[in-house]
Amino acid sequence: MKTVLVSGASGGLGYAICKRLLEEGYYVVMHYCKNNNNILTLHEQYKASSFIIQADFMKEEDIYRLKECLDKENICLDILINNAGLDHVSELEEKNYYSFNSVFTVNVYAPFLLMKIFGKDICARKGHILNISSDNTIDKMDVVTMEYDASKAALNMLTKDFAIAYKDAFVNSILFGWLDTPMNDIPKDIKPLLSFVSIEKAVNIVLKWILTDKTGAFEVVSE
């Protein structure tokens, strides 16, 4: 049974990934920041093959505490899925140090630190690291998501860097288009005009990439 850590597991794509992994027989560590209602239900259903852990990725010490907690439980990762993400939608005039700092801390530094502190275990098991990125990094949509888009471009670069650094692991990124998740604050009258990647399709692609023998690769999934 392979062990997977999914960050940002409490809703949207993260929850759907965890549910499918548990159904497929993986041991799943489900990370959340504030709301654990959905994953508590999953944990009740799969008590023997799941573990829930809280960490605020704005706090470096929380990430180290996450690692210490898993070590105490003798939980060693085969797979890390960096799914947690933060967006800040605003007009250019409203963007500032705080909007950039918060988004980059969660979307770039937290995945970097998770890859760094779990890398030895994952390499030893010839495991996988999968970063959930965005196709906005190659086809910019709008200035209002500037922080998010720039942070995901940085995450793409980290993918390449860690693929070189971790010769015994497989490190890749999926660049998703619009996913219809709670993270998207899109007016109901506009939604029908947009093309979304279905959650089912997204989960299928994630499962494919945690079995791949490629490294340092990207897949763009726009619809």
C-alpha positions as YAML, in Angstrom:
chain: A
units: angstrom
residues:
- id: 1
  name: MET
  ca: [0.00, 0.00, 0.00]
- id: 2
  name: LYS
  ca: [1.53, 3.29, -1.11]
- id: 3
  name: THR
  ca: [1.25, 6.35, 1.12]
- id: 4
  name: VAL
  ca: [0.20, 9.70, -0.35]
- id: 5
  name: LEU
  ca: [0.11, 13.17, 1.21]
- id: 6
  name: VAL
  ca: [-2.45, 15.46, -0.44]
- id: 7
  name: SER
  ca: [-2.24, 19.10, 0.61]
- id: 8
  name: GLY
  ca: [-5.41, 21.17, 0.48]
- id: 9
  name: ALA
  ca: [-7.58, 18.07, 0.85]
- id: 10
  name: SER
  ca: [-10.66, 19.65, 2.40]
- id: 11
  name: GLY
  ca: [-12.50, 20.60, -0.79]
- id: 12
  name: GLY
  ca: [-12.57, 20.80, -4.55]
- id: 13
  name: LEU
  ca: [-9.91, 18.86, -6.40]
- id: 14
  name: GLY
  ca: [-8.03, 17.87, -3.23]
- id: 15
  name: TYR
  ca: [-11.05, 16.15, -1.72]
- id: 16
  name: ALA
  ca: [-11.86, 14.38, -4.98]
- id: 17
  name: ILE
  ca: [-8.26, 13.13, -5.25]
- id: 18
  name: CYS
  ca: [-8.33, 11.79, -1.70]
- id: 19
  name: LYS
  ca: [-11.64, 10.03, -2.21]
- id: 20
  name: ARG
  ca: [-10.44, 8.32, -5.36]
- id: 21
  name: LEU
  ca: [-7.08, 7.32, -3.84]
- id: 22
  name: LEU
  ca: [-8.82, 5.76, -0.86]
- id: 23
  name: GLU
  ca: [-11.15, 3.86, -3.17]
- id: 24
  name: GLU
  ca: [-8.10, 2.61, -5.08]
- id: 25
  name: GLY
  ca: [-6.42, 1.27, -1.94]
- id: 26
  name: TYR
  ca: [-3.83, 3.94, -1.12]
- id: 27
  name: TYR
  ca: [-3.03, 5.15, 2.39]
- id: 28
  name: VAL
  ca: [-3.89, 8.85, 2.28]
- id: 29
  name: VAL
  ca: [-2.66, 11.66, 4.53]
- id: 30
  name: MET
  ca: [-5.21, 14.46, 4.13]
- id: 31
  name: HIS
  ca: [-3.97, 17.96, 4.95]
- id: 32
  name: TYR
  ca: [-6.24, 20.88, 5.69]
- id: 33
  name: CYS
  ca: [-5.83, 24.41, 7.00]
- id: 34
  name: LYS
  ca: [-9.18, 25.46, 8.51]
- id: 35
  name: ASN
  ca: [-12.11, 23.30, 7.41]
- id: 36
  name: ASN
  ca: [-11.94, 19.53, 7.83]
- id: 37
  name: ASN
  ca: [-15.64, 18.65, 7.63]
- id: 38
  name: ASN
  ca: [-15.50, 16.79, 4.30]
- id: 39
  name: ILE
  ca: [-12.37, 14.82, 5.07]
- id: 40
  name: LEU
  ca: [-13.62, 13.84, 8.53]
- id: 41
  name: THR
  ca: [-16.39, 11.95, 6.76]
- id: 42
  name: LEU
  ca: [-13.83, 10.27, 4.49]
- id: 43
  name: HIS
  ca: [-11.68, 9.39, 7.49]
- id: 44
  name: GLU
  ca: [-14.64, 7.77, 9.25]
- id: 45
  name: GLN
  ca: [-15.22, 5.64, 6.16]
- id: 46
  name: TYR
  ca: [-11.53, 4.72, 5.71]
- id: 47
  name: LYS
  ca: [-10.11, 4.80, 9.25]
- id: 48
  name: ALA
  ca: [-7.47, 2.15, 8.61]
- id: 49
  name: SER
  ca: [-6.09, 3.83, 5.49]
- id: 50
  name: SER
  ca: [-6.28, 7.55, 6.19]
- id: 51
  name: PHE
  ca: [-4.79, 10.19, 8.45]
- id: 52
  name: ILE
  ca: [-5.86, 13.82, 8.90]
- id: 53
  name: ILE
  ca: [-3.43, 16.61, 9.72]
- id: 54
  name: GLN
  ca: [-3.82, 20.36, 10.08]
- id: 55
  name: ALA
  ca: [-1.23, 22.94, 9.06]
- id: 56
  name: ASP
  ca: [-1.37, 26.60, 8.14]
- id: 57
  name: PHE
  ca: [1.00, 27.02, 5.20]
- id: 58
  name: MET
  ca: [1.43, 30.69, 6.05]
- id: 59
  name: LYS
  ca: [3.43, 29.45, 9.05]
- id: 60
  name: GLU
  ca: [6.72, 27.72, 8.34]
- id: 61
  name: GLU
  ca: [6.69, 26.06, 11.76]
- id: 62
  name: ASP
  ca: [3.40, 24.35, 10.91]
- id: 63
  name: ILE
  ca: [5.00, 22.60, 7.95]
- id: 64
  name: TYR
  ca: [7.87, 21.32, 10.09]
- id: 65
  name: ARG
  ca: [5.32, 20.22, 12.71]
- id: 66
  name: LEU
  ca: [3.46, 18.30, 9.99]
- id: 67
  name: LYS
  ca: [6.64, 16.38, 9.18]
- id: 68
  name: GLU
  ca: [7.36, 15.69, 12.85]
- id: 69
  name: CYS
  ca: [3.83, 14.40, 13.38]
- id: 70
  name: LEU
  ca: [4.06, 11.96, 10.48]
- id: 71
  name: ASP
  ca: [7.47, 10.78, 11.69]
- id: 72
  name: LYS
  ca: [6.02, 10.06, 15.14]
- id: 73
  name: GLU
  ca: [3.26, 8.04, 13.50]
- id: 74
  name: ASN
  ca: [5.87, 6.17, 11.39]
- id: 75
  name: ILE
  ca: [4.17, 7.41, 8.23]
- id: 76
  name: CYS
  ca: [6.63, 7.53, 5.34]
- id: 77
  name: LEU
  ca: [5.57, 9.04, 2.02]
- id: 78
  name: ASP
  ca: [5.75, 7.42, -1.38]
- id: 79
  name: ILE
  ca: [3.90, 10.28, -3.07]
- id: 80
  name: LEU
  ca: [3.46, 14.00, -2.41]
- id: 81
  name: ILE
  ca: [0.70, 15.91, -4.20]
- id: 82
  name: ASN
  ca: [1.11, 19.67, -3.79]
- id: 83
  name: ASN
  ca: [-2.49, 20.71, -4.35]
- id: 84
  name: ALA
  ca: [-3.09, 23.46, -1.75]
- id: 85
  name: GLY
  ca: [-3.36, 26.88, -3.32]
- id: 86
  name: LEU
  ca: [-4.32, 30.47, -2.61]
- id: 87
  name: ASP
  ca: [-5.64, 33.09, -5.00]
- id: 88
  name: HIS
  ca: [-6.10, 36.83, -4.62]
- id: 89
  name: VAL
  ca: [-8.42, 38.37, -7.19]
- id: 90
  name: SER
  ca: [-8.19, 42.15, -7.36]
- id: 91
  name: GLU
  ca: [-7.57, 45.02, -9.71]
- id: 92
  name: LEU
  ca: [-3.99, 46.10, -10.33]
- id: 93
  name: GLU
  ca: [-4.30, 49.19, -8.13]
- id: 94
  name: GLU
  ca: [-5.23, 47.01, -5.14]
- id: 95
  name: LYS
  ca: [-2.29, 44.62, -5.40]
- id: 96
  name: ASN
  ca: [0.50, 45.03, -2.86]
- id: 97
  name: TYR
  ca: [3.19, 43.34, -0.78]
- id: 98
  name: TYR
  ca: [0.64, 41.49, 1.34]
- id: 99
  name: SER
  ca: [-1.30, 40.03, -1.58]
- id: 100
  name: PHE
  ca: [1.90, 38.81, -3.26]
- id: 101
  name: ASN
  ca: [3.47, 37.58, -0.03]
- id: 102
  name: SER
  ca: [0.47, 35.51, 1.05]
- id: 103
  name: VAL
  ca: [-0.03, 33.88, -2.36]
- id: 104
  name: PHE
  ca: [3.66, 33.13, -2.88]
- id: 105
  name: THR
  ca: [4.02, 31.75, 0.65]
- id: 106
  name: VAL
  ca: [1.24, 29.21, 0.15]
- id: 107
  name: ASN
  ca: [1.72, 28.45, -3.56]
- id: 108
  name: VAL
  ca: [5.52, 28.48, -3.81]
- id: 109
  name: TYR
  ca: [7.35, 28.37, -0.49]
- id: 110
  name: ALA
  ca: [5.10, 25.74, 1.12]
- id: 111
  name: PRO
  ca: [5.47, 23.27, -1.81]
- id: 112
  name: PHE
  ca: [9.21, 23.99, -1.87]
- id: 113
  name: LEU
  ca: [9.52, 23.17, 1.83]
- id: 114
  name: LEU
  ca: [7.34, 20.06, 1.58]
- id: 115
  name: MET
  ca: [9.43, 18.78, -1.33]
- id: 116
  name: LYS
  ca: [12.61, 19.55, 0.58]
- id: 117
  name: ILE
  ca: [11.71, 17.90, 3.89]
- id: 118
  name: PHE
  ca: [9.99, 14.83, 2.39]
- id: 119
  name: GLY
  ca: [12.39, 14.44, -0.53]
- id: 120
  name: LYS
  ca: [14.76, 11.98, 1.16]
- id: 121
  name: ASP
  ca: [11.92, 9.56, 1.97]
- id: 122
  name: ILE
  ca: [10.37, 9.86, -1.48]
- id: 123
  name: CYS
  ca: [13.70, 9.33, -3.25]
- id: 124
  name: ALA
  ca: [14.42, 6.27, -1.10]
- id: 125
  name: ARG
  ca: [11.13, 4.77, -2.26]
- id: 126
  name: LYS
  ca: [11.57, 5.92, -5.86]
- id: 127
  name: GLY
  ca: [8.33, 7.80, -5.40]
- id: 128
  name: HIS
  ca: [6.51, 10.69, -7.00]
- id: 129
  name: ILE
  ca: [5.98, 14.39, -6.43]
- id: 130
  name: LEU
  ca: [3.14, 15.99, -8.36]
- id: 131
  name: ASN
  ca: [2.60, 19.75, -8.38]
- id: 132
  name: ILE
  ca: [-0.83, 21.10, -9.28]
- id: 133
  name: SER
  ca: [-0.21, 24.17, -11.44]
- id: 134
  name: SER
  ca: [-2.19, 26.26, -13.92]
- id: 135
  name: ASP
  ca: [-2.36, 26.77, -17.66]
- id: 136
  name: ASN
  ca: [-2.45, 30.50, -16.87]
- id: 137
  name: THR
  ca: [1.33, 30.20, -16.69]
- id: 138
  name: ILE
  ca: [1.48, 29.68, -20.44]
- id: 139
  name: ASP
  ca: [-1.66, 31.54, -21.56]
- id: 140
  name: LYS
  ca: [-2.25, 34.45, -19.19]
- id: 141
  name: MET
  ca: [-5.92, 35.17, -18.61]
- id: 142
  name: ASP
  ca: [-6.30, 38.43, -16.69]
- id: 143
  name: VAL
  ca: [-4.34, 40.90, -14.60]
- id: 144
  name: VAL
  ca: [-6.71, 40.28, -11.65]
- id: 145
  name: THR
  ca: [-5.04, 36.90, -11.01]
- id: 146
  name: MET
  ca: [-1.49, 38.20, -11.38]
- id: 147
  name: GLU
  ca: [-0.19, 36.84, -8.04]
- id: 148
  name: TYR
  ca: [-1.65, 33.39, -8.60]
- id: 149
  name: ASP
  ca: [-0.37, 33.11, -12.17]
- id: 150
  name: ALA
  ca: [3.14, 34.25, -11.24]
- id: 151
  name: SER
  ca: [3.23, 31.87, -8.28]
- id: 152
  name: LYS
  ca: [2.25, 28.90, -10.43]
- id: 153
  name: ALA
  ca: [4.96, 29.84, -12.95]
- id: 154
  name: ALA
  ca: [7.41, 29.70, -10.06]
- id: 155
  name: LEU
  ca: [6.02, 26.30, -9.07]
- id: 156
  name: ASN
  ca: [6.68, 25.06, -12.61]
- id: 157
  name: MET
  ca: [10.31, 26.11, -12.21]
- id: 158
  name: LEU
  ca: [10.53, 24.30, -8.87]
- id: 159
  name: THR
  ca: [9.27, 21.18, -10.62]
- id: 160
  name: LYS
  ca: [12.18, 21.34, -13.06]
- id: 161
  name: ASP
  ca: [14.66, 22.10, -10.27]
- id: 162
  name: PHE
  ca: [13.57, 19.23, -8.03]
- id: 163
  name: ALA
  ca: [13.44, 16.81, -10.96]
- id: 164
  name: ILE
  ca: [17.15, 17.53, -11.41]
- id: 165
  name: ALA
  ca: [17.91, 17.44, -7.68]
- id: 166
  name: TYR
  ca: [15.99, 14.21, -6.99]
- id: 167
  name: LYS
  ca: [17.38, 11.70, -9.45]
- id: 168
  name: ASP
  ca: [15.61, 8.78, -7.76]
- id: 169
  name: ALA
  ca: [12.14, 10.35, -7.77]
- id: 170
  name: PHE
  ca: [9.63, 11.43, -10.40]
- id: 171
  name: VAL
  ca: [8.73, 15.12, -10.14]
- id: 172
  name: ASN
  ca: [6.12, 16.57, -12.49]
- id: 173
  name: SER
  ca: [3.40, 19.23, -12.86]
- id: 174
  name: ILE
  ca: [-0.13, 19.32, -14.23]
- id: 175
  name: LEU
  ca: [-1.15, 22.70, -15.65]
- id: 176
  name: PHE
  ca: [-4.92, 22.71, -15.27]
- id: 177
  name: GLY
  ca: [-7.34, 25.10, -16.89]
- id: 178
  name: TRP
  ca: [-10.51, 26.23, -15.12]
- id: 179
  name: LEU
  ca: [-11.68, 23.73, -12.52]
- id: 180
  name: ASP
  ca: [-15.18, 24.29, -11.20]
- id: 181
  name: THR
  ca: [-14.26, 24.36, -7.52]
- id: 182
  name: PRO
  ca: [-15.11, 26.68, -4.59]
- id: 183
  name: MET
  ca: [-11.81, 28.49, -5.22]
- id: 184
  name: ASN
  ca: [-13.40, 30.04, -8.33]
- id: 185
  name: ASP
  ca: [-15.55, 32.99, -7.33]
- id: 186
  name: ILE
  ca: [-17.26, 33.25, -10.70]
- id: 187
  name: PRO
  ca: [-20.72, 34.86, -11.12]
- id: 188
  name: LYS
  ca: [-23.41, 32.34, -12.07]
- id: 189
  name: ASP
  ca: [-24.32, 34.25, -15.22]
- id: 190
  name: ILE
  ca: [-20.73, 34.02, -16.50]
- id: 191
  name: LYS
  ca: [-20.07, 30.35, -15.66]
- id: 192
  name: PRO
  ca: [-22.02, 28.94, -18.65]
- id: 193
  name: LEU
  ca: [-19.73, 30.93, -20.98]
- id: 194
  name: LEU
  ca: [-16.57, 29.24, -19.66]
- id: 195
  name: SER
  ca: [-15.05, 25.86, -20.44]
- id: 196
  name: PHE
  ca: [-14.18, 23.86, -17.32]
- id: 197
  name: VAL
  ca: [-12.04, 20.78, -16.80]
- id: 198
  name: SER
  ca: [-14.30, 18.29, -15.06]
- id: 199
  name: ILE
  ca: [-13.20, 17.13, -11.61]
- id: 200
  name: GLU
  ca: [-13.50, 13.51, -12.74]
- id: 201
  name: LYS
  ca: [-11.14, 14.11, -15.65]
- id: 202
  name: ALA
  ca: [-8.72, 16.01, -13.42]
- id: 203
  name: VAL
  ca: [-8.60, 13.18, -10.89]
- id: 204
  name: ASN
  ca: [-7.99, 10.60, -13.63]
- id: 205
  name: ILE
  ca: [-5.03, 12.64, -14.88]
- id: 206
  name: VAL
  ca: [-3.61, 12.99, -11.37]
- id: 207
  name: LEU
  ca: [-3.73, 9.22, -10.88]
- id: 208
  name: LYS
  ca: [-1.95, 8.72, -14.19]
- id: 209
  name: TRP
  ca: [0.90, 11.03, -13.17]
- id: 210
  name: ILE
  ca: [1.55, 9.37, -9.81]
- id: 211
  name: LEU
  ca: [2.34, 6.20, -11.74]
- id: 212
  name: THR
  ca: [4.48, 7.71, -14.50]
- id: 213
  name: ASP
  ca: [8.14, 7.02, -15.19]
- id: 214
  name: LYS
  ca: [8.63, 10.56, -16.54]
- id: 215
  name: THR
  ca: [10.23, 13.35, -14.57]
- id: 216
  name: GLY
  ca: [10.55, 17.09, -15.04]
- id: 217
  name: ALA
  ca: [7.51, 17.02, -17.33]
- id: 218
  name: PHE
  ca: [4.34, 19.10, -17.63]
- id: 219
  name: GLU
  ca: [0.89, 18.25, -18.94]
- id: 220
  name: VAL
  ca: [-1.43, 21.08, -19.96]
- id: 221
  name: VAL
  ca: [-5.11, 20.24, -19.40]
- id: 222
  name: SER
  ca: [-7.33, 23.03, -20.64]
- id: 223
  name: GLU
  ca: [-10.75, 21.39, -20.99]
...
